[in-house]
Amino acid sequence: MDSDKIIQKLNQRFAAPLPEFYKRRIVFWYDEDGEFQDRLDEVTLNNAKPLRLPR
């Protein structure tokens, strides 16, 4: 999976208007194989902040 495409899709998702009665979006990403672990610090999203949860 291409991480640039994932970042692009996430930016599109967070740029879309929220449905009525929603105040925010939360997306959980589970990287079972640790494939994107090294890139997380480099990820910059518009209108969103990536957080790393402890394992």
Sequence and secondary structure as in RCSB ss.txt:
>XXXX:A:sequence
MDSDKIIQKLNQRFAAPLPEFYKRRIVFWYDEDGEFQDRLDEVTLNNAKPLRLPR
>XXXX:A:secstr
  HHHHHHHHHHHHHS   TT          TT TTTTTGGG   TT        
